[in-house]
């Protein structure tokens, strides 16, 4: 598998191939969501083992849900449907943020480790909201 298409060398910025097969790969919101999910998966590795099927799992599912809702919405036939899935993606994004608030409160992670997640989430939330407005949602 070529680097950049599923593999990521540590320390290197991952990006989608320049010529994607689908109309979603060029969307900045999609690219940001993939990066967010990657960062979430990295961070939750440090959570306690007894959280494996609780908060760890929920954060993984919520972060991938952001990406998957953007993809599913892009595949729908109308702007209205796409906007509906972007609303779902935004809700999942806020779920990720809330999950990390809980993780901080429970002492599983320090704020300096979550700050990049919050920055990416804030940027992505703004872009999702703007895109939703563009679609008439």
N, C-alpha and C positions, 0 to 999 in steps of 0.2 A: 504494500500500500504506500503510495507516495506521500511524503510529508505535506501537510496542508489539506489533505483529504482524509481526515479521520485520525491521523497521528499528530502528536505535538511534541516537539523537542522542548524540554524544560528550558525556560528563559527566552524562547523565540516566540514572536507574535504569530499567532495562528490566523489564517485568513482563508476564506473560501476561494475556490478557483475563480479566475477572472471571468471565464465563460461558463456560467452555470446552465444547467439544463432546465431549470425551473425559474419562474418569474419572481421567486421570493429571495433568491440568493443575493440579489443586488440591493435588497432593502436594508438600510442601515439598522432599522429596528430588529430585523432578523439576526443580523450579525452581532449586534449588542446582546441580544438574548442568548445566543450560543455562547458568547464569552461569559456572560453572567452565570449560566448553568455550569460551565467549566470551573469557574472560581468557587461556586457553591460546593461542588463535589470535592474540590481540594480542601476547603475549610472544614467540612463536616467529618473528614477523616480523623480529626483530632478530638471529636466528641467521645464521651464515655461509651463503652460497649453496650451498657444497658439502655442506651438511647438509639441503638441500631434500628429498631423497629418502631420508634416513636418519632421524636423530633428530627433525627437524622433522615429518616425515610420521608417524612413530610416535607422537609426542605428540598430534598432531591426531586420529589414529585412536583412540588410547586415550581421549582426553577425550570424543569423540563417542560412543564405545562405552558410556561410563557412562550417558549420557542414553538411548541407544537400547536398552540392556538393561533399564533401568527401564520404558521404554515397552512393549517387547515382553513383559516379564513381567506388566505390568498387563493386557495383552490376553489373557493365558492364562486358562484356566478354573478354576484352583484356587490356593489359597494356597501349596500345595507347589511348583507350577510358578513362581509369582511369586517365592517365596523363592529358588529356584534361579537365576533371572535377577538377583536382587538380589545374590547371591553373585558372579555374573559381573561385575556393575557395580562391586562393591567391589574385585574383582581388577584391573579396568581403572583404577580410581581409584588404587590403589597403584602401578600401572604409570606413571601420570602423575607421581606423587611421585618415583619412582625415576628417571624420565627427566629431571626437573629437577635431581635430585642429580648426574646425569651432566653435564648442561649447565653446572652450576656448576663442577664439577671440570674440565671442558674449557675453562673460561673464556669460555663463550658468554653468560653472564648472571651478574649479581651477586645475592647473597643478599637484599639489600633489595628486589629486584624479584620474587623468588620467594616471599617471606614471605606475601603475601596468598593465593597459590595454596595454600601449606601450611596456612594457617588455614582456608580454605574446605574443603580436602580433609579435614582433621581433623574439622571439624564434620559434613561429609557422611558420612564413615566412621562416626562415632558414630551418626548418624541411620539410616544403612543397617543397622547392626548391631542397633539397637533395633527397627527395622521387621521385620527378619528374625526376631527373637525373637518379636515379636507374631504373626507368621504361623506360628510353630511350627517354624521352620527352625533 
